[in-house]
Amino acid sequence: NRITLTYYLLEGNISEEYCDLKIYGVLVEKEVISKSGRVMREKKSIPDLFFTKREAKAFLERISKEKVMPIDLKSAVKPYIDEEIILKSVESV
């Protein structure tokens, strides 16, 4: 079997009466091509995860290095967010 993982940056907007915000998320797509040529695809996304493109890209880079599968996307978020909170609190001291 040949497995291909592809990671996408998602962009969206939140528009309220007095503000427009950009929000960013991620999508992970897994494609498996069997020896017989059968193609199976699986996708998972979290659309509204970050308020900056920089944070979203950093998360994408990390999950692509770790080869996170779609089924594991949700569980990859918490450790990343926890680490970012710790780093930011250390930097502000």
N, C-alpha and C positions, 0 to 999 in steps of 0.2 A: 504493500500500500504506500502511496505517496501522500503526504500530508502537507498542506500549505496553510500557514497562518498569516492573516492580513489585519493590520491595525489601522483604524480610521479616526480622525479627529472630527467631532461633530460640533457644529456651531448653531446657536439659536439665539433668540431674543426674548426678553421679558419686557413687555410694554405695559406700563401703568399710566395713570393720568399725568403724573409729573416726572416720569423718568423712563428711560429706555436703557436696559442693561443687556450686554452680550453675555451669554453663558456658553459653556463648552462641556462636551462629554466625549465619550469614547465608544467605539464599536469594535468588536473582535469577530472576525469571520474565519471559520475553519473549513477547509475543503479537503475531502479525502477521496482519492481516486484509487479504486481497487485494481488489482491485476486484471480483472475482467473488463475494466473500463467503466464500471459503475461509479457515479459521482454522488457523494453525499455532502451536504452543506449544513453548517450549524452557525448561528449568529447570536450574539448577545450584545446588548448596548446599555449604557447608562447615559442618558442624554444631558441631564442637568447636574453636573458634578463639580465644575470649577467656574470661578468668576474671572479667571485670567487665562489667556491662551498659553502663556508661559508654563503655568502649572499643569495644564492639560497635556501639553507637549512633553513635559518632563515625565508625567505619569505614563504616557504612551511609550516613551523611550524605555522606561523601566520594564513595563510589561512585555514589550517586544524582546528585550534582552533575556527576560526570564521565560519567554515562550509560554505566556499565560494562555490557556485554552478558554473558549467562550464560557464553558461551565464554571470556570474558576474566577471569572472577572469580578464578580461581587466580593468574593473573599479576598481578592488582591487589594481592594480599595482601603479597607480599614487599617491594615498595617502601614500603608503608604501615608494616609492622612495622619495617623498617630505619629509617625516619624517626622512629618512636616511640622506638626504642632510643637513637638519637642525641639526641633532645630530652631524654629522661630522664637521659642521662649528663651533658648540659650543665647541666641543672637541679640535679643533685646536686653540682656543683663549687662 
